[in-house]
């Protein structure tokens, strides 16, 4: 399934600051993806490298000075709707938190990048911690929705796994600041943000586990693959995907497709025996 070459334009939509998409369980399928990721269009060579890889104008990869000014100016002086203003504040916050980390990030920087007065940021959110948790919640929901949306129910097991991994890597490549918030900063910040990341990982592991068990059952090999073994395989695969996403995030030459191929070459030979039909039992000899 080719997704890297498509261009994405327009302003992404996202939930209100205090809410986010549910991380509840669901079948492997293609639900509607209504959440947006937390990066905004960046400038400089990092953004061009990310755009060349992901097929869209993505956020700047790595460090560097933050551009000043609003992320999306209010044209003709018209008052910006509250939901749009909240989304711009979240977009700006994700960029600042993703690049600087929670402790070094300043509310002044977030307000300036969002193009709003700092008191307005405090009016919408009670504290810097509340803003960070809202960012983590939104980015976790967007990543999970991207992975679920990349898998087609009814496809062969290998294709579903490849498509889900491709969606995962493509999302982290396109939104490096959002991935940094989730993978590097959220666990260290506090219980509320860490819980969001744990919930995200639990959902991803559960999705992969259901896929492995279902594929083994369809192939007639379920009796050779216990639930505990399937969970262990899923945990290993998700952990490897997270490490590869860090690798891809630090090397602009690595594409989502390359990361998928690397992981599948490593894991699929070990999964394949469990997704093959069980050999028939030999007939008992007659006395």
N, C-alpha and C positions, 0 to 999 in steps of 0.2 A: 504494500500500500504506500504510495508516494505522497508524502505530505510536506517535504522540506521545501519544495519549490514554490508553494503558494504564497502570494502576497497578502498581507493583512493590512487593511486600512481602516481608519476611523477610530473613534474613541471607544475604549473598552468599557463595558458596563460592570458594575460591581454592587455588592450589598451595602447597606447602610453601615455606619461605623460600628454600631453595637451588635450587629448580627453577622452571620456568615452562613454559607451553605452547610447543610447537615452532613455530618460524617457517619450517618447511620449505615447499616449494612444494606446491600442490595444485590440483585443477581448480576452476573456478568452480562452486560448488554450495552445498549447505546442510549442512555437517557439523555434528555435535553441538557445542554451545557449552557447555563446562563450566567456563570460567573466569569469574571475577568481576572487576569493576573495583575500583579501589583507594580509592574515597571512602567515607566513612561519613555517616550522616544528620547534617546540620548544623542550626543554629538561626539565627533572625533573619530580616530581610527578604530577604537574599541567598538564603537557602535557599528561602523561599517563592516568590521570583521564578523560581528554577531549577525548583522543583517545578511551578509553573504552566506552564512551557514544556515540560518533559520528561514531565509526566504522572506524576511520582513524587516522593517526598521525597528530593531530591538533596542533595549536599554544598553548603556555602556557597560562593558565587561571590566571588572576590576576597579581599581581606585581612580584617583584623579579629582580635580576640582569640580564641584557641583556647579552647574550653570545657574545663573540667577534668573529671576522672573517667574511668572506663573507657568504651570505645566500646560495649561490650556486657557489662553486669555479670554475674558468676557468681551465679546465683540460688540461694538457700537454702544458700549457703556451700559448695556442692559444688565439687570440684576440676575446673577447666576442662581438657578434653582438649588435648593438645599441639598438634594440628593447628588447633583453634579458637583457641588462644592465639596461635599463629604468625600466623593470619589477622588477628587483632585488632591485632597489632603492625605488620603490613604496612599495614593500613588506616590506623592512626594515623601511621605513617611517611610514607605518601603525602600525607596532609593537611598534615603539617608541612613536608615537602620542597616540596610544591606551592605553599604560601603563602610560605614563608620562603627558599626556595632551599637548596642544599646547605650552603654555608658558614655561613649564619646559623642553620640548624637545630641544635637541641641534643638530645642523646640523652635528657636529663631530660624535655624536653617530650614526646618520643615515648613514653617509658615512662609518664608521667603520663596522657597521653591514652589509652593502651592499658590503663591500670589495672594495671600490673605494676611490680615493682621494677626499677630500672635495671640492677642486676647480671644480672637474668634476660635482658634484651635482649642484653647482651654475651655471656651464656652461649649463646644461640641463634645469634648472629652474632659473628664475630670483630672486626668493626670497623664504624664508621659507613659506610665506603665499601661494604662488603659488603651492608649493609642497603639502601643506595641502589641498588646494582646489582640486588638482588632486586626492589625496587620497579619499576625500569625494565623488567625482564624480564617481570614480571607484567602491568604496564599495557600493554606492547607486545603481548603475547599476547592480552589481553582485547580490545583495539581491533581487531586483525586478525581475531579470531574473530567479532566483531560485524559487521564488513564482509562477511566471507564468509557469515555466517549470514543476511545481509539480501538476498542475491542468489539468485534461483530459476533454476536451469538450465532452458533451454527457453523462457524468456520472450524477447520481442523485445529487441534490443540496447538500445534507448533505455530500456525498462523496467528492464533489469538495471543499467544505469548509474545511473539515478535511484534505484533501491532501494539500491544499494551506497553511493552518496553520502549518501542519507538515513540509513542505518545509521551511517555515519561521523560525520555532524554530530550525530545524536541521541546517540551515545555521548559525544562530546566535550562536549556541552551538559550531559549528566547527570553527567559526572565531570570537572569543570573542574580539580581538583587533579591528577588523573592525566594529563590532557592537558598541564598546565603542566610536570609532571615530564618528560614525553617531549619536548615542543616547545621549552621554554625552558631547562631545566636540564641535561638529560642530555648534550647535545653538548659543553657547556662543562666538564663535571666530569672526565672521564677516558676513557681508551681503552675500558675495559670497558663503561661505560654508553653511550658514543657508538656502539660497535659494535652494541649492541642496537637503537638507533634507526635506524642504517643498514640493518640487516637488516629491520626493520619497513617502512621506506620501499621497499626493494627488492622486498619481497613485494607491497606495494600497487601499485607500478608494474607488476610482472609480472602481477598479476591484471587490471589495466586493459588492459595490452597484449594479453593473451590474448583478452580480451573484444572489443577493437577488431578484431584480426586475424580472429577467428572470425566476427564479424558481417560483416566485409567479404567473407570467403570465401563465406559463405552467400548473400550478396547478389550474388555474381558479380563483385565489384569487387576481389578480392585482387590481381589483376595490376597494378592501379593504385596499390596501397598496399604499399610495401616494409616489411620488418621494422624497419629503422632509422627510417623515418617513423612507424611505429606506436609505437615506444618514445618518440620525441620527443613525440608527442601525449599519451601516457600520463604522461610526466614533467611536461608543462605542466599537465595536468589535476590531478594529485596536488598539485603545488606550489600551484596556485590554491585547491584544497580546504583545504590547511593554512593559507593566509592568511585564508580566509573563516572557518575555525574560530577563529582568533584574534579576528577581528571579532565573531563571535557570542559568544565567551567574554567580551568586554568590554562587550557591550550586551545587557542582560537582555531587551530587547524583540524581539531577533532569534530566530526559531524555526528549527529544523532544516529545515523545509519551505521557508522563505524562502531559506535559504542554498543549498539544492538548486536552486531556481528561478533564483537569480542565476547560479549556475555553469553550469547547463544553457543558459540564454539566451546565455551568453558562448561556450560551447564547442560545443554541438550543431550550430549552422549550419556550423562548420568540419569537423565529423566526418561530417555527413550525406552529403556527396557520395561519401565513401569507403564508405558503407554502402548505396549504391544500386546497382542492376544496371548493368553496363557497357552502353552503347548498342551495338547490333549494327553490325558493320562494313558500310560501303556495298558493294554488289555491284560487281565489276569490270565495266566496260563491255566488250561483245563487240567485237572488231575488225571 
